[in-house]
């Protein structure tokens, strides 16, 4: 797990709903007003997940509230955000999701230096009847 200097948001429900197997660190593509809103702590990662499209990975369902002082430059709060990872890691994760029934979800968002990082996890859904 990466050295988290300042945690901004966490998906606490993930440990309740999933068996976590592997963790990865990814960058996230954001706009200026979104970064200012994240610095204010206006992020909700509940019910967020990751999706693969055209060899890229996107985080869906992360709610970043509009910045109060950013009038026309605010973006949609729940838009799809591109995650920045190495191509080999994306291919590995997408193959697990396609073949073995795994899912990828964002677990936490934090500052690492002056950059915002997202910790994503490869996990299995907990079933009521599964006694793992």
Secondary structure, DSSP 4 states (H G I P E B T S, - for coil): ----SEEEEE-THHHHHEEEEEEEEEEE---HHHHHHHHTT-EE-TT-EEEEETTEEEEES-EEPPPTT-TTT---TT--EEEE--HHHHHHHHHHHHHS--EEEEEEEEEETTEEEEEEEEEEEPPTT---
